[in-house]
């Protein structure tokens, strides 16, 4: 009598593998969906810290003890020409380099800056959200 040797996968085995792959995908994919926003938030935090440090340095070097004026039509000219920054920082969320005066953002601007306190921040970004990790807020400036 001949013994038949099976060399192919059965339909049940293939279905089990597909189900397992589906379960793994359901677990892994949601973790990658926030990766873009997490990287943008990290980029914004890094840029805010760098610019804030350079603003403090400019104030320390100034003769009048005032924070530099980085608002208006050419907001970054002072910081770039005096060597505090190499280029105007671009908000990675909306691509803007413009600066609005005040402590909160406004639509159409990338950054907000309060010259009286030296407070610098990004529009569409809440630094206090997410337990200090920051969070992008796309619907509100």
Backbone torsions as a table, in degrees:
resi	resn	phi	psi	omega
1	UNK	NA	139.3	179.8
2	UNK	-89.2	139.5	174.7
3	UNK	-99.6	128.9	-179.2
4	UNK	-87.1	124.7	-179.7
5	UNK	-101.8	124.4	-179.2
6	UNK	-88.0	124.4	-179.0
7	UNK	-114.4	8.8	-178.0
8	UNK	-122.4	160.3	176.6
9	UNK	-80.8	144.8	176.2
10	UNK	-84.1	164.7	179.4
11	UNK	-61.1	-37.7	179.5
12	UNK	-64.1	-42.8	179.3
13	UNK	-63.8	-42.4	178.5
14	UNK	-64.2	-42.2	178.9
15	UNK	-63.6	-38.9	178.3
16	UNK	-62.8	-43.3	178.5
17	UNK	-63.4	-42.8	179.5
18	UNK	-63.1	-41.8	178.4
19	UNK	-63.7	-43.9	179.1
20	UNK	-62.4	-43.2	177.7
21	UNK	-63.4	-37.8	177.5
22	UNK	-63.8	-41.6	178.1
23	UNK	-64.4	-44.6	178.1
24	UNK	-62.2	-40.8	178.3
25	UNK	-64.3	-39.4	179.3
26	UNK	-64.5	-28.2	178.8
27	UNK	-81.5	-41.3	-171.3
28	UNK	-84.1	-41.1	-173.1
29	UNK	-58.4	-44.1	179.6
30	UNK	-60.0	-26.5	178.9
31	UNK	-71.2	-27.0	179.8
32	UNK	-87.0	-17.6	-177.3
33	UNK	-68.2	-29.2	179.4
34	UNK	-92.9	0.7	-176.5
35	UNK	-62.3	-39.2	179.7
36	UNK	-64.2	-47.7	-179.9
37	UNK	-66.9	-36.0	177.6
38	UNK	-64.8	-40.2	179.3
39	UNK	-69.5	-37.2	176.3
40	UNK	-64.8	-41.2	179.0
41	UNK	-64.3	-40.9	177.1
42	UNK	-64.6	-39.9	177.4
43	UNK	-62.9	-45.0	-179.9
44	UNK	-63.5	-45.0	178.9
45	UNK	-58.4	-42.8	179.9
46	UNK	-64.1	-44.3	179.8
47	UNK	-66.1	-41.1	178.5
48	UNK	-59.9	-45.8	-179.6
49	UNK	-62.5	-43.8	-180.0
50	UNK	-63.7	-48.2	-179.7
51	UNK	-65.0	-41.2	178.8
52	UNK	-60.1	-42.0	177.4
53	UNK	-62.3	-41.3	-179.7
54	UNK	-70.2	-33.8	175.5
55	UNK	-64.1	-43.4	178.0
56	UNK	-64.0	-38.8	177.8
57	UNK	-64.8	-42.6	178.7
58	UNK	-62.7	-39.6	178.2
59	UNK	-65.8	-41.3	-179.6
60	UNK	-65.1	-32.7	-179.7
61	UNK	-85.3	-13.9	-177.0
62	UNK	-72.8	152.9	-179.5
63	UNK	-82.0	-23.0	-178.3
64	UNK	-99.7	-3.2	178.8
65	UNK	72.9	12.7	-179.7
66	UNK	-92.1	154.2	172.7
67	UNK	-72.6	149.0	-179.5
68	UNK	-67.9	154.6	178.0
69	UNK	-91.3	108.9	178.8
70	UNK	-118.8	44.2	175.3
71	UNK	-126.3	176.2	179.8
72	UNK	101.5	-161.1	-174.7
73	UNK	-76.0	-28.4	177.4
74	UNK	-125.2	74.2	-170.2
75	UNK	-66.5	-29.6	-172.5
76	UNK	-101.6	0.4	-177.1
77	UNK	-56.8	-47.0	-179.0
78	UNK	-60.3	-45.7	-176.2
79	UNK	-68.8	-35.2	-178.4
80	UNK	-78.5	-47.2	-177.2
81	UNK	-67.0	-26.8	179.2
82	UNK	-93.9	7.2	172.9
83	UNK	81.2	13.0	178.3
84	UNK	-79.2	-31.6	177.8
85	UNK	-133.2	149.5	176.7
86	UNK	-82.4	-34.5	-179.5
87	UNK	-152.8	164.3	178.8
88	UNK	-66.9	129.0	178.8
89	UNK	-69.0	139.6	-179.3
90	UNK	-109.2	127.2	176.7
91	UNK	-67.2	116.5	-175.3
92	UNK	-67.3	-18.0	-178.9
93	UNK	-78.0	-44.4	-177.6
94	UNK	-118.8	-0.8	175.4
95	UNK	75.5	8.8	-176.3
96	UNK	-89.5	148.5	173.9
97	UNK	-114.0	-0.7	-176.5
98	UNK	-73.4	155.2	-176.9
99	UNK	-125.8	132.0	174.2
100	UNK	-107.6	147.1	179.6
101	UNK	-78.8	141.4	178.1
102	UNK	123.7	-179.9	-176.6
103	UNK	-99.0	-3.9	177.3
104	UNK	-128.2	158.1	-178.0
105	UNK	-76.5	168.1	176.3
106	UNK	-138.0	154.1	-178.7
107	UNK	-61.1	138.0	177.5
108	UNK	87.3	1.7	179.3
109	UNK	-115.5	153.9	178.3
110	UNK	-93.7	-31.5	-173.3
111	UNK	-137.2	159.9	171.3
112	UNK	-129.5	146.5	-173.0
113	UNK	-148.0	129.6	176.1
114	UNK	-109.1	108.6	-175.0
115	UNK	-67.1	-29.9	-177.8
116	UNK	-68.0	-34.0	-179.3
117	UNK	-108.0	-11.9	-177.3
118	UNK	76.3	15.6	-179.2
119	UNK	-76.3	125.8	-179.0
120	UNK	-125.4	137.5	179.4
121	UNK	-156.4	175.6	-178.7
122	UNK	-104.6	139.1	172.7
123	UNK	-70.1	148.7	-179.4
124	UNK	66.4	24.9	180.0
125	UNK	-142.3	126.6	178.8
126	UNK	-108.4	107.7	-176.4
127	UNK	-68.9	-26.1	-176.8
128	UNK	-84.5	-12.5	-177.7
129	UNK	-73.7	161.8	173.2
130	UNK	60.0	45.2	178.9
131	UNK	55.1	40.8	177.3
132	UNK	87.1	-5.2	179.2
133	UNK	-80.1	-16.7	-179.9
134	UNK	86.6	155.0	178.9
135	UNK	-151.3	141.6	175.2
136	UNK	-77.5	139.9	178.4
137	UNK	-123.7	85.9	-171.2
138	UNK	-67.7	-21.2	-175.3
139	UNK	-90.5	-17.8	-177.9
140	UNK	-130.8	138.2	177.6
141	UNK	-75.5	NA	NA
